[in-house]
Amino acid sequence: MAEIIFERIAPRCGGQRNAFEELCCQLARHRTPERFRFTRLNGAGGDGGVECLAEAPDGARIGWQAKYVFDVDSLLTQLSQSLTTALTVHPKLQQYIVCFPFDLTGSTGRRGRSGQQKFEEWRRAKAAEAGKQGRQLVIEDWSAARLRSEMLKIDPHGGIREYFFNELVLSQDWFEQHLQNALTAAGPRYTPELSIETPLWKW
C-alpha cells in the first residue's frame, strides 16, 4: 500500500501542488457537516482565498485553504495573503481551515520561536483583526499528522492513498527519464547515425 509522504505526492491534476490541493478538498468534502452545501472552486485566475467551501443553510461558510510549502515562515506569509482575500470575497466566512504538508516544530528550550509558537501567534493576531471588523473567525490547522488521520478514516481500503501516493505515474518526466536511462545503458553499442537498414527491417 502506498506510503503517505507528502513530499512525494504524485503529480496529479497538473503537478504536486495541484494534487495536494485536490487531496485536501477531497478530505474537506468528507468532513463537511450535514445540510451544508460543499463547493470545490477552480483556482485558475485566483481562488478567492479558499480551495473549497461548505455553506450552511443560514449562509455561514467554512473555507479550506491548502499550501504546498514545507516551512512555517513561507506558510504564514502565503496564508496571510490568502486569508485577506478570503475575508473580502466571502463576508460570511466564519471558519478557516488551513492545510499544509508538514508538522509544526515544538519548543526545544533553544532561542527563537518554534513553529507552533509562530503559528499560534499568527492565528491569534488574525482572529483579533477579524474581531476588530466585527467578525468572528475560527482558524483551524490541518498539518501533516491531521491530514494522514483524516485520510485513514475515510480510506480504509487504500484507494485514495494509491491515487495520490503511488509513485508510478506515467508522466512526461517519467518517459523522458526512462528514455535517458535506456540511452545511457545502450552507450556506444547504439548510435542512430550509424544504424544500417537491412531487409530484416521490413519484417
Secondary structure, 3 states (H helix, E strand, C coil): CCCCCHHHCCCHHHCHHHHHHHHHHHHHHHHCCCCCEEEECCCCCCCCCCCEEEECCCCCEEEEEECCCCCHHHHHHHHHHHHHHHHHHCCCEEEEEEECCCCCCCCCCCCCCCHHHHHHHHHHHHHHHHHHCCCCCEEEEECHHHHHHHHHHHCCCCHHHHHHHCCCCCCHHHHHHHHHHHHHHHHHHCCHHHCCCCHHHHC
